[in-house]
Amino acid sequence: MHDVALHLRKAESLGEDLPIAITLGNDPVMTIAAGMPMGYDQSEYEMAGALRGAPSPVPGAWDVLQCGRCLYMWRTTEPARRTRRDAYPQEFRMTPADIDNAPEVPAIPPLETR
């Protein structure tokens, strides 16, 4: 199942927090596949492999960080400074120039060839 809203609704219905993890440097094709509309019986991994023309290079391809939890009822407990962009502190606001001048970091290191 690849719809986080379903997982969140289930956790909320049980009164539980939702365990989460964040990946860094993941394959851009996986990000594309994750955002594609598809049936719940379809695999994002298979879709990514079809787009790439090769299986996903999962082992060692990205770092996974185990984070805390998406807290139950976070939608009603988050202060406005975290959920409303107009309430962000000035030092966290970005301009188009900030984005244009941001460094570019490759998503994954080049694959080794032998």
Contact map, one row per residue, 1 for C-alpha under 8 A:
111000000000000000000000000000000000000110000000000000000000000000000000000000000000000000000000000000000000000000
111100000000000000000000000000000100000100010000000000000000000000000000000000000000000000000000000000000000000000
111111100000000000000000000000000000000000000000000000000000000000000000000000000000000000000000000000000000000000
011111110000000000000000000000000000000000000000000000000000000000000000000000000000000000000000000000000000000000
001111111000000000000000000000000000000000000000000000000000000000000000000000000000000000000000000000000000000000
001111111100000000000000000000000000000000000000000000000000000000000000000000000000000000000000000000000000000000
001111111110000001000000000000000000000000000000000000000000000000000000000000000000000000000000000000000000000000
000111111111000001000000000000000000000000000000000000000000000000000000000000000000000000000000000000000000000000
000011111111100000000000000000000000000000000000000000000000000000000000000000000000000000000000000000000000000000
000001111111110000000000000000000000000000000000000000000000000000000000000000000000000000000000000000000000000000
000000111111111111000000000000000000000000000000000000000000000000000001000000000000000000000000000000000000000000
000000011111111110000000000000000000000000000000000000000000000000000001100000000000000000000000000000000000000000
000000001111111100000000000000000000000000000000000000000000000000000000000000000000000000000000000000000000000000
000000000111111100000000000000000000000000000000000000000000000000000000000000000000000000000000000000000000000000
000000000011111110000000000000000000000000000000000000000000000000000001000000000000000000000000000000000000000000
000000000011111111000000000000000000000000000000000000000000000000000011000000000000000000000000000000000000000000
000000000011001111100000000000000000000000000000000000000000000000001111000000000000000000000000000000000000000000
000000110010000111110000000000000000000000000000000000000000000000001111000000000000000000000000000000000000000000
000000000000000011111000000000000000000000000000000000000000000000111100000000000000000000000000000000000000000000
000000000000000001111100000000000000000000000000000000000000000001111100000000000000000000000000000000000000000000
000000000000000000111110000000000000000000000000000000000000000111110000000000000000000000000000000000000000000000
000000000000000000011111000000000000000000000000000000000000000111100000000000000000000000000000000000000000000000
000000000000000000001111110000000000000000000000000000000000011110000000000000000000000000000000000000000000000000
000000000000000000000111110000000000000000000000000000000000011110000000000000000000000000000000000000000010000000
000000000000000000000011111000000000000000000000000000000000111000000000000000000000000000000000000000000111000000
000000000000000000000011111101100000000000000000000000000000111000000000000000000000000000000000000000000011000000
000000000000000000000000111111100000000000000000000000000000110000000000000000000000000000000000000000000011000000
000000000000000000000000011111110000000000000000000000000000000000000000000000000000000000000000000000000010000000
000000000000000000000000001111111000000000000001001100000000000000000000000000000000000000000000000000000000000000
000000000000000000000000011111111100000000011001000000000000000000000000000000000000000000000000000000000000000000
000000000000000000000000011111111110000000000000000000000000000000000000000000000000000000000000000000000000000000
000000000000000000000000000111111111000000000001000000000000000000000000000000000000000000000000000000000000000000
000000000000000000000000000011111111000000011011000000000000000000000000000000000000000000000000000000000000000000
010000000000000000000000000001111111000000010000000000000000000000000000000000000000000000000000000000000000000000
000000000000000000000000000000111111100000000000000000000000000000000000000000000000000000000000000000000000000000
000000000000000000000000000000011111110000000000000000000000000000000000000000000000000000000000000000000000000000
000000000000000000000000000000000011111000000000000000000000000000000000000000000000000000000000000000000000000000
000000000000000000000000000000000001111101000000000000000000000000000000000000000000000000000000000000000000000000
000000000000000000000000000000000000111111000000000000000000000000000000000000000000000000000000000000000000000000
110000000000000000000000000000000000011111100000000000000000000000000000000000000000000000000000000000000000000000
100000000000000000000000000000000000001111100000000000000000000000000000000000000000000000000000000000000000000000
000000000000000000000000000000000000011111110100000000000000000000000000000000000000000000000000000000000000000000
000000000000000000000000000000000000000111111110000000000000000000000000000000000000000000000000000000000000000000
010000000000000000000000000001001100000001111111000000000000000000000000000000000000000000000000000000000000000000
000000000000000000000000000001001000000000111111100000010000000000000000000000000000000000000000000000000000000000
000000000000000000000000000000000000000001111111110000100000000000000000000000000000000000000000000000000000000000
000000000000000000000000000000001000000000111111111000000000000000000000000000000000000000000000000000000000000000
000000000000000000000000000011011000000000011111111100110000000000000000000000000000000000000000000000000000000000
000000000000000000000000000000000000000000001111111111110000000000000000000000000000000000000000000000000000000000
000000000000000000000000000000000000000000000111111111100000000000000000000000000000000000000000000000000000000000
000000000000000000000000000010000000000000000011111110000000000000000000000000000000000000000000000000000000000000
000000000000000000000000000010000000000000000001111111100000000000000000000000000000000000000000000000000000000000
000000000000000000000000000000000000000000000000111111100000000000000000000000000000000000000000000000000000000000
000000000000000000000000000000000000000000000000110111110000000000000000000000000000000000000000000000000000000000
000000000000000000000000000000000000000000000101110111111000000000000000000000000000000000000000000000000000000000
000000000000000000000000000000000000000000001001100001111100000000000000000000000000000000000000000000000000000000
000000000000000000000000000000000000000000000000000000111111100000000000000000000000000000000000000000000000000000
000000000000000000000000000000000000000000000000000000011111110000000000000000000000000000000000000000000000000000
000000000000000000000000000000000000000000000000000000001111110000000000000000000000000000000000000000000000000000
000000000000000000000000000000000000000000000000000000001111111000000000000000000000000000000000000000000000000000
000000000000000000000000111000000000000000000000000000001111111000000000000000000000000000000000000000000001100000
000000000000000000000011111000000000000000000000000000000111111100000000000000000000000000000000000000000001000000
000000000000000000000011110000000000000000000000000000000001111110000000000000000000000000000000000000000000000000
000000000000000000001111000000000000000000000000000000000000011111000000000000000000000000000000000000000000000000
000000000000000000001111000000000000000000000000000000000000001111100000000000000000000000000000000000000000000000
000000000000000000011100000000000000000000000000000000000000000111110000000000000000000000000000000000000000000000
000000000000000000111100000000000000000000000000000000000000000011111000000000000000000000000000000000000000000000
000000000000000000111000000000000000000000000000000000000000000001111100000000000000000000000000000000000000000000
000000000000000011110000000000000000000000000000000000000000000000111110000000000000000000000000000000000000000000
000000000000000011110000000000000000000000000000000000000000000000011111010000000000000000000000000000000000000000
000000000000000111000000000000000000000000000000000000000000000000001111110000000000000000000000000000000000000000
000000000011001111000000000000000000000000000000000000000000000000000111110000000000000000000000000000000000000000
000000000001000000000000000000000000000000000000000000000000000000000011111110000000000000000000000000000000000000
000000000000000000000000000000000000000000000000000000000000000000000111111111000000000000000000000000000000000000
000000000000000000000000000000000000000000000000000000000000000000000000111111000000000000000000000000000000000000
000000000000000000000000000000000000000000000000000000000000000000000000111111000000000000000000000000000000000000
000000000000000000000000000000000000000000000000000000000000000000000000111111100000000000000000000000000000000000
000000000000000000000000000000000000000000000000000000000000000000000000011111110110000000000000000000000000000000
000000000000000000000000000000000000000000000000000000000000000000000000000011111110000000000000000000000000000000
000000000000000000000000000000000000000000000000000000000000000000000000000001111111001000000000000000000000000000
000000000000000000000000000000000000000000000000000000000000000000000000000000111111101110000000000000000000000000
000000000000000000000000000000000000000000000000000000000000000000000000000001111111101100000000000000000000000000
000000000000000000000000000000000000000000000000000000000000000000000000000001111111101000000000000000000000000000
000000000000000000000000000000000000000000000000000000000000000000000000000000011111111100000000000000000000000000
000000000000000000000000000000000000000000000000000000000000000000000000000000001111111100000000000000000000000000
000000000000000000000000000000000000000000000000000000000000000000000000000000000001111100000000000000000000000000
000000000000000000000000000000000000000000000000000000000000000000000000000000011111111110000000000000000000000000
000000000000000000000000000000000000000000000000000000000000000000000000000000001101111111011000000000000000000000
000000000000000000000000000000000000000000000000000000000000000000000000000000001000001111111000000000000000000000
000000000000000000000000000000000000000000000000000000000000000000000000000000000000000111111000000000000000000000
000000000000000000000000000000000000000000000000000000000000000000000000000000000000000011111000000000000000000000
000000000000000000000000000000000000000000000000000000000000000000000000000000000000000111111100000000000000000000
000000000000000000000000000000000000000000000000000000000000000000000000000000000000000111111110000000000000000000
000000000000000000000000000000000000000000000000000000000000000000000000000000000000000000011111111000000000000000
000000000000000000000000000000000000000000000000000000000000000000000000000000000000000000001111111000000000000000
000000000000000000000000000000000000000000000000000000000000000000000000000000000000000000000111111100000000000000
000000000000000000000000000000000000000000000000000000000000000000000000000000000000000000000111111110000000000000
000000000000000000000000000000000000000000000000000000000000000000000000000000000000000000000111111111000000000000
000000000000000000000000000000000000000000000000000000000000000000000000000000000000000000000111111111000000000000
000000000000000000000000000000000000000000000000000000000000000000000000000000000000000000000001111111000000000000
000000000000000000000000000000000000000000000000000000000000000000000000000000000000000000000000111111100000000000
000000000000000000000000000000000000000000000000000000000000000000000000000000000000000000000000011111110000000000
000000000000000000000000000000000000000000000000000000000000000000000000000000000000000000000000000011111000000000
000000000000000000000000000000000000000000000000000000000000000000000000000000000000000000000000000001111100000000
000000000000000000000000000000000000000000000000000000000000000000000000000000000000000000000000000000111110000000
000000000000000000000000100000000000000000000000000000000000000000000000000000000000000000000000000000011111100000
000000000000000000000001111100000000000000000000000000000000000000000000000000000000000000000000000000001111100000
000000000000000000000000111000000000000000000000000000000000110000000000000000000000000000000000000000000111110000
000000000000000000000000000000000000000000000000000000000000100000000000000000000000000000000000000000000111111000
000000000000000000000000000000000000000000000000000000000000000000000000000000000000000000000000000000000001111100
000000000000000000000000000000000000000000000000000000000000000000000000000000000000000000000000000000000000111110
000000000000000000000000000000000000000000000000000000000000000000000000000000000000000000000000000000000000011111
000000000000000000000000000000000000000000000000000000000000000000000000000000000000000000000000000000000000001111
000000000000000000000000000000000000000000000000000000000000000000000000000000000000000000000000000000000000000111
